[in-house]
Amino acid sequence: MMDFKDRTVIVTGGTRGIGKAVAKAFAGAGAVVVITGRNEEQAKKVASELDGNVHGLALDISNPTSVSEFFPAAIELLGGIDILVANAGITRDKLVMATRDEDWDDVISTNLRGTFLCAREVIRPMIKKRSGRIIAITSVIGLTGNPGQGNYAASKAGVIGFVKSLAQEVASRNITVNAVAPGMIATDMSADISDQAKEAIEGRIPARRSGTPDEVAASVLFLASDSASYITGETLRVDGGLAC
Ligand code: NDP
């Protein structure tokens, strides 16, 4: 079991799914964690249900003002920031010819610009501390593309390029920046997919099953751990072999 005793962690979008599993795993390993959701009450409710030292705060990563207000407050509450997990994300799936401007903009401003805005907020405090870990949750769709997910694929591929760039900017300051690329994971996000489509996807996964949020969380904790101190700019697939 990895030890994160008293490490300070912010997980964006920790009210359910992968973010919640990540927060639970960090809190279980001794970290002090802030989770976020767009609704403060919901974030606080989920935080109170998790064992350990977990706080819930409101944050909308698609809104630059919300981001610039949230981070100083969260970092003050935690007494510093060791680890950022930029997890929050959305889908607006449509074939490209049916994608409206707002479907494109919503996904890019949440998944891609939101990741950039959150990472930018933690760089200074991490540089001052001369240590830090930034882990962005991208997707195998950012590596392979997918019909009906042009906006999502572009946002997640963008995150991978962003992570590689930022990793090179801050490596000399003892800050690592990596991405985790989940495949098909059983959460609310994948719940909308029909059983038939899910079976078809699972048939293409060499492991022949969807992954769990806990399996993604385990890879996030590894990248945040001292054991991963020389890994940076990497994208770690957690996909049962889907995008081999
Ligand atoms: P869920 O839809 O289950 O959860 C999404 C989380 O993001 C919620 O906590 C939600 O909080 C939060 N969120 C959404 N929009 C915003 C926003 N604008 N500002 C702040 N928080 C927001 O998704 P998953 O857990 O499945 O996905 C988590 C990440 O993993 C995403 O980046 C997703 O793209 C990625 N991923 C998921 C895969 C899957 O199969 N599930 C596969 C590959 C990648 P709230 O609604 O409370 O505001």
Boltz pocket constraint, residues with backbone or C-beta under 6 A from the ligand:
constraints:
  - pocket:
      binder: B
      contacts: [[A, 12], [A, 13], [A, 14], [A, 15], [A, 16], [A, 17], [A, 18], [A, 19], [A, 36], [A, 37], [A, 38], [A, 39], [A, 42], [A, 59], [A, 60], [A, 61], [A, 62], [A, 86], [A, 87], [A, 88], [A, 89], [A, 90], [A, 110], [A, 137], [A, 138], [A, 139], [A, 140], [A, 181], [A, 182], [A, 183], [A, 184], [A, 185], [A, 186], [A, 187], [A, 188], [A, 189], [A, 190]]
      max_distance: 6.0
